[in-house]
Amino acid sequence: MNTVNIHEAKTQLSRLVDRAARGEPFVIARAGKPLVKVSPVDAPAQPKRLGFLKGEIEVPDDFDRMGEREIAALFGIGA
């Protein structure tokens, strides 16, 4: 992805916007630090990573009770 500084973005805005509208997003930076990303309005959003570990890990059946004695002891409650 192309990165341009603010000065360049101001002087080349029309050209940069045309390129972004054609599907070439770019980043505007100040002093080398990225500030904003410019992309077409109808560009697909980044997919959320829900379920990316599906099948890779397993949650124990007693997950919601793990450590309950230790936690109760910290609060002075007999469990």
VOPAGU-2260 file (C-alpha; in pm, 1 decimal, decimal comma):
REM VOPAGU-2260
SITE   aa  ch    i         X         Y         Z
SITE  MET   A    0       0,0       0,0       0,0
SITE  ASN   A    1     131,3     340,3     -98,8
SITE  THR   A    2     211,0     591,9     178,8
SITE  VAL   A    3     224,9     965,3     108,8
SITE  ASN   A    4     303,0    1259,1     334,7
SITE  ILE   A    5      46,3    1531,1     397,7
SITE  HIS   A    6     213,5    1783,0     166,5
SITE  GLU   A    7     213,7    1536,5    -122,6
SITE  ALA   A    8    -147,5    1439,8     -48,1
SITE  LYS   A    9    -251,7    1805,7     -65,2
SITE  THR   A   10     -72,4    1871,9    -392,1
SITE  GLN   A   11    -172,9    1542,4    -557,3
SITE  LEU   A   12    -517,6    1491,4    -400,8
SITE  SER   A   13    -713,7    1451,3    -726,9
SITE  ARG   A   14    -471,0    1193,1    -864,2
SITE  LEU   A   15    -458,9    1002,6    -534,9
SITE  VAL   A   16    -838,5     999,2    -499,4
SITE  ASP   A   17    -875,9     871,6    -857,4
SITE  ARG   A   18    -633,8     588,5    -784,4
SITE  ALA   A   19    -810,7     504,0    -457,2
SITE  ALA   A   20   -1146,0     497,7    -638,1
SITE  ARG   A   21    -997,0     242,7    -879,7
SITE  GLY   A   22    -908,5      18,4    -586,1
SITE  GLU   A   23    -561,9     140,2    -487,8
SITE  PRO   A   24    -598,4     258,7    -126,6
SITE  PHE   A   25    -324,6     473,0      25,1
SITE  VAL   A   26    -210,1     598,5     363,5
SITE  ILE   A   27    -148,9     962,6     455,3
SITE  ALA   A   28     135,8    1010,4     702,1
SITE  ARG   A   29     278,4    1299,1     902,7
SITE  ALA   A   30     652,1    1284,6     972,4
SITE  GLY   A   31     649,4     921,7     861,7
SITE  LYS   A   32     375,5     822,6    1107,4
SITE  PRO   A   33      61,8     680,5     938,3
SITE  LEU   A   34    -249,7     884,9    1018,1
SITE  VAL   A   35    -533,5     778,9     787,8
SITE  LYS   A   36    -611,9     522,9     520,6
SITE  VAL   A   37    -799,6     634,9     210,0
SITE  SER   A   38    -993,8     363,9      27,3
SITE  PRO   A   39   -1300,2     347,0    -195,7
SITE  VAL   A   40   -1637,3     373,3     -22,8
SITE  ASP   A   41   -1754,0      42,6    -165,8
SITE  ALA   A   42   -1436,2    -139,9     -66,0
SITE  PRO   A   43   -1505,1    -454,4     134,5
SITE  ALA   A   44   -1436,9    -418,6     504,1
SITE  GLN   A   45   -1165,3    -628,9     658,0
SITE  PRO   A   46   -1326,0    -957,3     763,9
SITE  LYS   A   47   -1355,5   -1011,5    1135,6
SITE  ARG   A   48   -1154,1   -1298,5    1263,7
SITE  LEU   A   49   -1431,7   -1468,7    1456,6
SITE  GLY   A   50   -1369,4   -1837,8    1484,4
SITE  PHE   A   51   -1012,9   -1824,5    1355,4
SITE  LEU   A   52    -907,4   -2087,2    1613,4
SITE  LYS   A   53   -1204,9   -2317,4    1553,1
SITE  GLY   A   54   -1087,0   -2674,1    1578,6
SITE  GLU   A   55    -747,9   -2565,7    1712,6
SITE  ILE   A   56    -831,2   -2531,0    2082,3
SITE  GLU   A   57   -1077,5   -2688,8    2319,5
SITE  VAL   A   58   -1244,4   -2522,1    2617,7
SITE  PRO   A   59   -1280,7   -2758,2    2916,1
SITE  ASP   A   60   -1633,7   -2836,8    3037,3
SITE  ASP   A   61   -1551,0   -2695,5    3382,5
SITE  PHE   A   62   -1404,0   -2371,1    3242,7
SITE  ASP   A   63   -1654,8   -2151,3    3428,0
SITE  ARG   A   64   -1567,8   -2322,3    3758,0
SITE  MET   A   65   -1188,8   -2328,1    3722,7
SITE  GLY   A   66   -1017,9   -2172,6    4023,8
SITE  GLU   A   67   -1345,1   -2111,5    4207,0
SITE  ARG   A   68   -1204,7   -2232,3    4542,5
SITE  GLU   A   69    -903,7   -2003,6    4514,9
SITE  ILE   A   70   -1121,0   -1707,7    4419,7
SITE  ALA   A   71   -1367,3   -1777,0    4701,1
SITE  ALA   A   72   -1076,4   -1795,9    4946,6
SITE  LEU   A   73    -954,5   -1454,9    4830,6
SITE  PHE   A   74   -1294,8   -1309,7    4918,7
SITE  GLY   A   75   -1316,2   -1504,2    5244,3
SITE  ILE   A   76   -1604,3   -1722,4    5123,3
SITE  GLY   A   77   -1607,3   -2095,2    5192,1
SITE  ALA   A   78   -1673,6   -2287,4    4873,4
